[in-house]
């Protein structure tokens, strides 16, 4: 374990982080504990975020622990991502607990990467987080990774704000998953829609054995159907387990029979080899005796004895050959007998195995048919229940809507009548007041206008004389001013075009420099994210870049202000000259316009007064027609609503009569 401490200290040095005493103490506990179940527990401890990058690097080593607990640690998304990045490559950890860490968004994406790449994790506990909050696409990726995972057995998702949308995505993922056995979804917001999706998933998934849905507003009938589907899954699993056990026992028995027969054959063969060796020794001794007898015959000694010994030896030799033949016959007979017994036992075992397989296949076929019948009946029952429930809901909703509509229409009718009466009264009063006020204003305006006309006629005579004298002077001045204006306009346009081109070139160069600086700044930010250990060294460079950008921005602002000031100066000079020229022209035209306006105002006032009186009369007629139309529409609506109520009552009575007949 000293090696792990050394490794931890080396990682801390490489990431410029001080070693944490609590982590070192936990490493010592893991080293002194049981080697089969090592638990690394940092629950409810305040660990700095920088330590989790070191821990993520440390957990890439496979010899550390089999269970990791980080409950109620208030992990940020960056710390969780750094930690889980190292856990992706781990092949020893079997249990991961991350309760009460507010995981959402980026943290959920990091968990999806773990589920995609780590196929050894078996138990994942994520209670009291926000993985399914707001139906984010991160949770959809989490469900997709769960569908493709082939190692996870238990998943705890209690209190994770999973809605009916998240439950449908989770159900679609579970249809493809083949390893998950226990799923805890208590105290979420799944509702009836999500529970129906989970019911369809339980009917198609045969590996899921436990599904907890307390505190999700799931209807009782759907909950019962889910429990029935899960019990069927457990029964199927038990049958499959029993079948696999029977097959293992049969294979073990076959192996034992094979070993016993091999042992018997080997013992018979050893006995036969021993007898053959004995026969070889007897043959050798007989050969020696025959040699000696032949030597004695050559010496011609003891002829009678030699003949007797020869006859005895020949008899013994023939007897030995007969015994060898008998032993060989017995050996062949034993071999055939053993092979027959072995073949017979093998045939019996194969016959019993095929019989068991046939029976098991028949039982599974019967069970499948029964399951299909049960599923069909359940589906029909569910369809009937849903149809009845929907029909009842529609009837109650229609009754409630019709009652509300009738009450709302009555209230609206009364309100419209009262409002219409009040509007008519107010309109009559306001129209009478307007007419009186218009008459008075008309009389006063007529008198004032007559006086103004007399005054204006005297002024007009004097002005006509002045206008004639001014026209001659204005025409000459106007020609001179127009020539000067055209010359100045051309000069100003040329100058402004040159300045604009220069300023545009400057702005382009500045924008290119700015984009270069921004690209460098973005590159520095990406490098900071990828290499967090160099943050302390690169912060000074980032600040210098920021100052340079601010200096460039300030220089841009100063140049923009200078350009705007030059433009405004040129505009002000140009506008002053134009104003001086236009003032002389406008003075002459204003006098003419005033005379024409006074004459037109008198005509317009008379015409407007006549139009007002006509509009008021037309509005009164329109209001009367609208009132009559509204009364007709209200009567039609009442008639239609009475027809609908009568139709619904008859339908309800027919439906109740049918139900009583069926019961």
C-alpha positions in Angstrom: 0.0 0.0 0.0 3.0 2.3 0.4 3.2 2.0 -3.4 -0.3 3.5 -3.7 0.6 6.4 -1.3 3.7 7.1 -3.4 1.5 7.0 -6.6 -1.0 9.4 -5.0 1.7 11.8 -3.9 3.3 11.7 -7.4 -0.1 12.5 -9.0 -0.6 15.4 -6.5 2.9 16.8 -7.5 2.2 16.5 -11.2 -1.2 18.3 -10.8 0.3 20.9 -8.4 -2.1 19.9 -5.6 -1.4 19.4 -1.9 -2.0 15.8 -0.6 -5.2 15.4 1.5 -4.9 13.7 4.9 -8.5 12.2 4.8 -7.8 10.6 1.4 -4.5 9.2 2.7 -6.3 7.8 5.8 -8.9 6.2 3.5 -6.1 4.6 1.4 -4.7 3.1 4.6 -8.1 1.7 5.6 -8.5 0.1 2.2 -5.1 -1.4 2.5 -5.7 -2.9 5.9 -9.2 -4.2 5.2 -10.4 -7.4 3.6 -8.8 -8.0 0.2 -12.0 -9.4 -1.4 -14.3 -6.4 -0.6 -12.2 -3.1 -0.5 -14.5 -0.1 0.1 -13.2 3.5 -0.6 -15.6 5.7 1.4 -15.5 9.6 1.3 -19.2 10.1 2.1 -20.3 13.5 3.7 -16.7 14.8 3.6 -15.7 18.2 2.2 -13.0 17.3 -0.3 -11.6 20.1 -2.6 -12.5 19.9 -6.3 -8.9 19.7 -7.4 -8.5 16.4 -5.5 -11.0 14.6 -7.7 -8.8 14.9 -10.8 -6.1 13.2 -8.8 -8.6 10.5 -7.6 -9.8 10.0 -11.2 -6.2 9.4 -12.3 -5.6 7.1 -9.3 -8.7 5.0 -10.0 -7.5 4.1 -13.5 -5.3 1.6 -11.5 -7.1 -1.8 -11.2 -5.7 -2.9 -7.8 -7.3 -0.3 -5.6 -10.9 -1.2 -4.5 -14.2 -2.9 -5.5 -16.6 -0.4 -4.0 -16.6 3.5 -4.1 -18.9 5.7 -1.9 -19.1 9.4 -2.6 -22.5 10.2 -1.0 -23.5 13.8 0.0 -20.2 15.3 -1.1 -21.8 18.3 -3.1 -19.7 17.4 -6.2 -19.7 20.0 -9.0 -20.1 18.9 -12.6 -16.4 19.5 -13.3 -15.2 17.5 -10.3 -17.6 14.6 -11.2 -16.5 14.6 -14.8 -12.8 14.5 -13.8 -13.4 11.6 -11.3 -15.6 9.5 -13.7 -13.1 10.0 -16.6 -10.7 7.9 -14.6 -13.3 5.3 -13.6 -14.1 4.6 -17.3 -10.9 2.5 -17.6 -11.4 0.7 -14.2 -12.1 -3.1 -14.4 -12.2 -3.9 -10.6 -14.9 -1.6 -9.2 -18.3 -3.3 -8.8 -20.3 -0.7 -6.8 -20.5 3.1 -7.2 -22.6 5.3 -4.9 -23.2 9.0 -5.7 -26.3 9.8 -3.6 -27.2 13.5 -2.8 -24.8 15.3 -5.2 -27.3 17.2 -7.4 -26.1 15.5 -10.6 -27.6 17.0 -13.8 -26.5 18.1 -17.3 -22.7 17.5 -17.6 -22.6 15.1 -14.7 -25.2 12.9 -16.4 -23.2 13.0 -19.6 -20.1 11.8 -17.7 -22.2 8.9 -16.2 -23.3 8.0 -19.8 -19.7 7.7 -20.8 -19.0 5.3 -17.8 -22.0 3.1 -18.8 -20.9 3.0 -22.4 -17.3 2.0 -21.8 -17.2 0.3 -18.4 -18.7 -3.2 -18.6 -17.7 -4.4 -15.1 -19.7 -2.1 -12.9 -22.7 -4.0 -11.4 -24.3 -1.7 -8.8 -25.0 2.0 -9.4 -26.8 4.1 -6.7 -27.9 7.6 -7.8 -30.5 8.5 -5.1 -31.4 12.2 -4.5 -30.0 13.7 -7.7 -31.5 15.6 -10.7 -30.7 13.3 -13.6 -34.2 13.4 -15.1 -34.9 17.1 -14.5 -36.5 19.1 -17.3 -36.3 16.1 -19.7 -32.8 17.1 -20.9 -31.1 15.3 -23.8 -28.4 14.2 -21.3 -30.9 11.7 -19.8 -31.8 10.4 -23.2 -28.1 9.6 -23.7 -28.0 8.0 -20.3 -30.9 5.7 -21.2 -29.2 4.8 -24.6 -26.0 3.9 -22.7 -28.0 1.8 -20.3 -29.6 -0.1 -23.2 -26.2 -1.1 -24.6 -24.6 -1.8 -21.2 -23.9 -5.6 -20.4 -22.6 -5.5 -16.9 -25.0 -3.5 -14.7 -27.3 -5.5 -12.4 -28.8 -3.0 -9.9 -29.7 0.7 -10.6 -31.1 3.1 -8.0 -32.8 6.3 -9.4 -34.9 7.4 -6.4 -35.8 11.1 -6.2 -34.4 12.1 -9.6 -37.2 14.3 -11.0 -38.0 11.7 -13.7 -41.2 12.6 -15.6 -43.4 10.5 -17.9 -41.1 11.5 -20.8 -38.0 10.2 -19.0 -39.9 7.0 -18.0 -40.8 6.3 -21.6 -37.2 6.7 -22.7 -36.1 4.5 -19.8 -38.6 1.8 -20.8 -37.4 1.9 -24.4 -33.8 1.4 -23.1 -34.9 -1.5 -20.9 -36.4 -3.3 -23.8 -32.9 -3.7 -25.2 -31.1 -4.3 -21.9 -30.4 -8.0 -21.1 -28.6 -7.8 -17.7 -30.4 -5.4 -15.4 -32.4 -7.2 -12.7 -33.3 -4.5 -10.1 -34.5 -1.0 -10.8 -35.6 1.5 -8.1 -37.7 4.5 -9.4 -39.4 5.5 -6.1 -40.5 9.1 -5.5 -40.4 10.5 -9.0 -43.0 12.0 -11.4 -43.7 9.1 -13.7 -47.5 9.1 -13.6 -49.9 6.9 -15.6 -48.3 7.5 -19.0 -44.8 6.5 -17.9 -46.1 3.5 -15.9 -47.9 2.2 -19.0 -44.6 2.4 -20.9 -42.8 0.5 -18.1 -45.6 -2.1 -18.1 -44.9 -2.8 -21.8 -41.2 -3.0 -21.1 -41.8 -5.5 -18.3 -43.9 -7.7 -20.6 -41.1 -7.8 -23.2 -38.0 -7.8 -20.9 -37.4 -11.2 -19.3 -34.4 -10.3 -17.1 -35.9 -7.6 -14.9 -37.1 -9.1 -11.6 -37.6 -6.1 -9.3 -39.2 -2.7 -10.2 -40.0 -0.2 -7.3 -42.6 2.5 -8.2 -43.9 3.8 -4.9 -44.7 7.6 -4.8 -45.2 8.0 -8.6 -49.0 8.3 -8.9 -49.2 5.0 -10.6 -52.8 3.5 -10.9 -53.4 0.3 -8.9 -54.4 -1.8 -12.0 -51.1 -0.9 -13.8 -49.1 -1.6 -10.6 -50.8 -5.0 -10.4 -50.0 -5.8 -14.0 -46.4 -4.8 -13.5 -46.1 -7.0 -10.5 -47.7 -9.9 -12.4 -45.2 -9.5 -15.3 -42.3 -9.4 -12.8 -43.4 -12.6 -11.1 -43.6 -14.2 -14.5 -40.1 -13.1 -15.1 -38.9 -14.6 -11.8 -40.7 -17.9 -12.6 -39.1 -18.0 -16.0 -35.7 -17.3 -14.5 -36.3 -20.1 -11.9 -37.3 -22.6 -14.6 -34.3 -21.6 -16.7 -32.1 -22.0 -13.6 -33.5 -25.4 -12.8 -33.1 -26.5 -16.4 -29.4 -25.3 -16.4 -28.9 -27.2 -13.1 -30.4 -30.4 -14.5 -28.2 -30.1 -17.6 -25.1 -29.5 -15.4 -26.0 -32.6 -13.3 -26.4 -34.7 -16.4 -23.2 -33.5 -17.8 -21.5 -34.3 -14.5 -22.9 -37.8 -14.5 -21.8 -38.4 -18.1 -18.4 -37.2 -17.2 -18.3 -39.6 -14.2 -19.4 -42.6 -16.4 -16.8 -41.7 -19.0 -14.1 -41.6 -16.3 -15.2 -44.9 -14.7 -15.3 -46.8 -18.1 -11.9 -45.4 -19.0 -10.5 -46.5 -15.6 -12.0 -50.1 -16.1 -10.5 -50.3 -19.6 -7.2 -49.1 -18.4 -7.2 -51.7 -15.6 -8.1 -54.6 -18.0 -5.4 -53.4 -20.4 -2.8 -53.3 -17.6 -3.8 -56.9 -16.5 -3.5 -58.1 -20.1 0.0 -56.4 -20.4 1.1 -58.1 -17.2 0.0 -61.5 -18.5 1.8 -60.9 -21.8 5.0 -60.1 -19.9 4.6 -63.4 -17.9 4.1 -65.3 -21.1 7.2 -63.7 -22.6 9.2 -64.7 -19.5 7.9 -68.4 -19.8 8.8 -68.5 -23.5 12.3 -67.2 -22.7 12.8 -69.9 -20.0 11.5 -72.6 -22.4 13.9 -71.4 -25.1 16.8 -71.6 -22.7 15.7 -75.2 -21.7 15.5 -76.2 -25.4 19.0 -74.8 -26.0 20.3 -76.8 -23.1 18.5 -80.0 -24.3 19.9 -79.5 -27.8 23.4 -79.2 -26.3 22.8 -82.4 -24.3 21.6 -84.1 -27.5 24.7 -83.0 -29.3 26.8 -84.5 -26.6 24.6 -87.6 -26.8 24.2 -88.0 -23.1 21.1 -89.2 -21.3 19.0 -89.7 -24.4 16.1 -91.2 -22.5 16.0 -88.3 -20.1 16.3 -85.8 -22.8 13.5 -87.3 -24.7 11.3 -87.3 -21.6 12.3 -83.7 -20.8 11.7 -82.7 -24.4 8.2 -84.2 -24.3 7.5 -82.5 -21.0 8.9 -79.2 -22.4 6.9 -79.5 -25.6 3.8 -80.2 -23.6 4.5 -77.2 -21.4 5.1 -75.1 -24.4 1.8 -76.2 -26.0 0.0 -75.6 -22.8 1.5 -72.1 -22.5 0.5 -71.3 -26.0 -3.0 -72.5 -25.3 -3.2 -70.3 -22.2 -2.0 -67.3 -24.2 -4.7 -68.0 -26.8 -7.3 -68.2 -24.0 -6.1 -65.0 -22.4 -6.3 -63.2 -25.8 -9.9 -64.6 -26.3 -10.8 -63.4 -22.8 -9.2 -60.0 -23.5 -11.3 -59.6 -26.7 -14.4 -60.8 -25.0 -13.9 -58.3 -22.1 -13.2 -55.5 -24.5 -16.4 -56.2 -26.4 -18.4 -56.6 -23.2 -17.1 -53.3 -21.8 -17.8 -51.5 -25.1 -21.3 -52.9 -25.2 -22.0 -51.8 -21.6 -20.4 -48.3 -22.3 -22.5 -47.9 -25.5 -25.7 -49.1 -23.7 -25.2 -46.7 -20.8 -24.4 -43.9 -23.3 -27.6 -44.6 -25.2 -29.6 -44.7 -22.0 -28.1 -41.3 -20.9 -28.8 -39.8 -24.3 -32.3 -41.2 -24.3 -32.9 -39.8 -20.8 -31.4 -36.4 -21.8 -33.6 -36.2 -25.0 -36.6 -37.2 -23.0 -35.9 -34.5 -20.4 -35.3 -32.0 -23.1 -38.5 -33.0 -24.9 -40.5 -32.7 -21.6 -38.9 -29.4 -20.9 -39.6 -28.1 -24.4 -43.3 -29.3 -24.0 -43.5 -27.6 -20.7 -42.1 -24.4 -22.1 -44.4 -24.6 -25.1 -47.4 -25.1 -22.7 -46.2 -22.2 -20.5 -45.7 -20.0 -23.6 -49.3 -20.7 -24.8 -50.7 -20.1 -21.4 -48.7 -16.8 -21.2 -50.0 -15.8 -24.6 -53.5 -16.5 -23.5 -53.0 -14.6 -20.3 -51.4 -11.7 -22.2 -54.3 -11.7 -24.6 -56.9 -11.7 -21.8 -55.0 -9.0 -19.9 -54.7 -6.9 -23.0 -58.4 -7.3 -23.7 -59.2 -6.5 -20.1 -56.9 -3.5 -20.2 -58.5 -2.3 -23.4 -62.0 -2.7 -22.0 -61.0 -1.0 -18.7 -59.4 1.9 -20.6 -62.4 2.3 -22.9 -64.8 2.2 -19.9 -62.6 4.6 -18.0 -62.2 7.0 -20.9 -66.0 6.9 -21.7 -66.8 7.7 -18.0 -64.3 10.5 -18.0 -65.7 11.9 -21.3 -69.2 11.8 -19.9 -68.3 13.5 -16.7 -66.1 16.1 -18.6 -68.9 16.7 -21.1 -71.5 17.2 -18.3 -69.2 19.5 -16.4 -68.4 21.5 -19.6 -72.0 21.8 -20.6 -73.0 23.0 -17.1 -70.1 25.5 -17.1 -71.0 26.6 -20.6 -74.7 27.1 -19.7 -73.8 29.1 -16.6 -71.2 31.1 -18.4 -73.6 31.8 -21.3 -76.4 33.0 -18.9 -73.9 35.2 -17.0 -72.6 36.5 -20.3 -76.1 37.2 -21.7 -77.1 39.2 -18.6 -73.8 41.0 -18.6 -74.1 41.9 -22.3 -77.7 43.2 -21.8 -76.7 45.4 -18.8 -73.6 46.6 -20.6 -75.5 47.3 -23.8 -78.1 49.4 -21.9 -75.4 51.3 -20.1 -73.5 51.9 -23.4 -76.6 53.2 -25.1 -77.3 55.6 -22.2 -73.7 56.8 -22.1 -73.6 57.2 -25.9 -76.8 59.3 -25.9 -75.5 61.5 -23.2 -72.1 61.9 -24.8 -73.5 62.5 -28.3 -75.9 65.2 -27.0 -72.9 66.9 -25.2 -70.7 66.6 -28.3 -73.4 68.1 -30.5 -73.8 71.1 -28.2 -70.1 71.6 -27.8 -69.6 71.4 -31.6 -72.3 74.0 -32.2 -70.8 76.4 -29.7 -67.3 75.8 -31.1 -68.6 76.3 -34.6 -70.1 79.6 -33.8 -67.0 80.9 -32.0 -64.7 79.6 -34.8 -66.8 81.3 -37.5 -66.6 84.7 -35.7 -62.9 84.4 -35.1 -62.2 83.2 -38.6 -64.1 86.1 -40.1 -61.9 88.5 -38.2 -58.8 86.7 -39.2 -59.8 86.7 -42.9 -60.3 90.5 -42.8 -56.9 90.9 -41.2 -55.2 88.5 -43.6 -56.6 90.2 -46.7 -54.9 93.4 -45.6 -51.7 91.6 -44.8 -52.0 89.8 -48.2 -52.0 93.0 -50.2 -48.9 94.2 -48.4 -47.2 90.9 -48.7 -47.9 90.6 -52.4 -46.0 93.8 -53.0 -43.1 92.6 -50.9 -43.1 89.2 -52.5 -42.8 90.7 -56.0 -39.9 92.8 -54.9 -38.2 89.8 -53.2 -38.7 87.4 -56.0 -36.4 89.3 -58.3 -33.6 89.4 -55.6 -34.2 85.7 -54.6 -33.9 84.4 -58.1 -30.5 85.9 -58.5 -29.3 84.8 -55.1 -30.8 81.3 -55.7 -28.8 80.8 -58.9 -25.6 81.8 -57.2 -26.2 79.7 -54.1 -27.1 76.6 -56.3 -23.8 76.9 -58.1 -21.8 77.2 -54.9 -23.8 74.3 -53.3 -23.1 72.0 -56.2 -19.4 72.7 -56.1 -19.3 72.2 -52.3 -21.3 69.0 -52.5 -18.9 67.5 -55.0 -15.9 68.5 -52.9 -17.5 67.2 -49.6 -18.5 63.9 -51.3 -14.9 63.3 -52.5 -13.5 64.0 -49.1 -16.0 61.9 -47.3 -15.4 58.9 -49.7 -11.7 59.2 -49.2 -12.1 59.3 -45.4 -14.6 56.4 -45.4 -12.2 54.2 -47.5 -9.3 55.0 -45.1 -11.5 54.3 -42.0 -12.8 51.1 -43.5 -9.3 49.9 -44.1 -8.3 50.7 -40.6 -11.4 49.0 -39.2 -10.7 45.8 -41.3 -7.1 45.7 -40.0 -8.4 46.2 -36.4 -11.1 43.5 -36.8 -8.5 41.1 -38.2 -6.3 41.8 -35.2 -9.2 41.5 -32.9 -10.2 38.1 -34.4 -6.7 36.9 -34.1 -6.6 37.9 -30.5 -9.9 36.3 -29.8 -8.8 33.1 -31.5 -5.7 33.1 -29.4 -7.8 33.7 -26.3 -10.1 30.8 -27.1 -7.1 28.5 -27.7 -5.8 29.5 -24.3 -9.1 28.8 -22.7 -9.3 25.3 -24.3 -5.7 24.6 -23.3 -6.7 25.6 -19.7 -9.6 23.2 -19.7 -7.6 20.3 -21.0 -4.5 21.0 -18.8 -5.9 22.2 -15.5 -2.5 21.6 -13.9 -1.1 24.6 -15.8 -3.8 27.1 -14.7 -1.5 28.8 -12.2 1.2 29.4 -14.8 -1.2 30.6 -17.6 -3.4 32.9 -15.6 -0.8 35.7 -16.0 -0.7 35.2 -19.8 -4.5 35.3 -20.0 -4.6 38.6 -18.0 -2.0 40.1 -20.4 -4.0 39.0 -23.4 -7.1 40.6 -21.7 -5.2 43.8 -21.2 -4.1 43.8 -24.8 -7.6 43.2 -26.0 -8.9 46.0 -23.7 -6.2 48.3 -25.1 -7.1 47.4 -28.6 -10.8 48.0 -27.8 -10.0 51.3 -26.2 -8.0 52.3 -29.2 -10.9 51.2 -31.5 -13.3 53.3 -29.4 -11.0 56.4 -29.5 -10.6 56.0 -33.3 -14.4 55.5 -33.7 -15.0 58.7 -31.6 -12.5 60.6 -33.8 -14.2 59.4 -37.0 -17.6 60.4 -35.6 -16.3 63.8 -34.5 -14.9 64.5 -38.0 -18.1 63.4 -39.6 -20.2 65.5 -37.3 -18.0 68.6 -37.9 -18.3 68.2 -41.7 -22.1 67.7 -41.3 -22.5 70.7 -39.1 -20.6 73.0 -41.5 -22.6 71.7 -44.4 -25.9 72.0 -42.6 -25.2 75.6 -41.5 -24.6 76.7 -45.1 -27.8 74.9 -46.2 -29.8 76.4 -43.4 -28.7 80.0 -44.4 -29.8 79.3 -48.0 -33.1 77.6 -47.1 -34.2 80.1 -44.5 -34.6 82.8 -47.3 -36.5 80.4 -49.4 -38.7 79.1 -46.6 -39.7 82.6 -45.4 -41.3 83.4 -48.8 -43.0 80.0 -49.0 -44.4 80.1 -45.4 -46.3 83.2 -46.1 -48.0 81.6 -49.1 -48.7 78.4 -47.2 -50.3 80.3 -44.2 -52.9 81.9 -46.5 -53.7 78.6 -48.2 -53.9 76.7 -44.8 -56.4 79.2 -43.4 -58.7 78.8 -46.3 -58.4 75.0 -46.2 -59.0 74.9 -42.4 -62.3 76.6 -42.8 -63.4 74.1 -45.5 -62.1 71.1 -43.5 -63.9 72.2 -40.3 -67.3 72.4 -42.0 -66.8 69.1 -43.7 -65.6 67.3 -40.5 -68.7 68.6 -38.6 -71.0 67.1 -41.2 -69.1 63.8 -41.2 -69.2 63.5 -37.4 -73.0 63.9 -37.4 -73.3 61.2 -40.1 -70.9 58.8 -38.3 -72.8 59.1 -35.0 -76.0 58.2 -36.8 -74.4 55.2 -38.5 -72.9 54.0 -35.2 -76.3 54.1 -33.5 -77.8 52.0 -36.4 -74.9 49.5 -36.2 -75.2 49.0 -32.4 -78.9 48.4 -32.8 -78.3 45.6 -35.4 -75.4 44.1 -33.4 -77.7 43.9 -30.3 -80.4 42.1 -32.3 -77.8 39.7 -33.8 -76.5 38.9 -30.3 -79.9 38.1 -29.0 -80.5 35.8 -31.9 -77.2 34.0 -31.3 -77.9 33.5 -27.6 -81.3 32.0 -28.4 -79.7 29.6 -30.9 -77.0 28.6 -28.4 -79.6 27.9 -25.8 -81.5 25.7 -28.2 -78.3 23.8 -29.3 -77.3 23.2 -25.7 -80.8 21.9 -24.8 -80.5 19.4 -27.7 -77.0 18.3 -26.6 -78.2 17.8 -23.0 -81.1 15.7 -24.2 -78.9 13.6 -26.4 -76.3 13.0 -23.6 -79.1 12.1 -21.1 -80.5 9.5 -23.5 -77.0 8.1 -24.2 -76.3 7.8 -20.4 -79.6 6.1 -19.8 -78.8 3.6 -22.7 -75.3 3.0 -21.4 -76.6 2.4 -17.8 -79.3 0.1 -19.1 -76.7 -1.9 -21.1 -74.4 -2.3 -18.0 -77.4 -3.5 -15.9 -78.3 -6.0 -18.5 -74.7 -7.3 -18.8 -74.4 -7.6 -14.9 
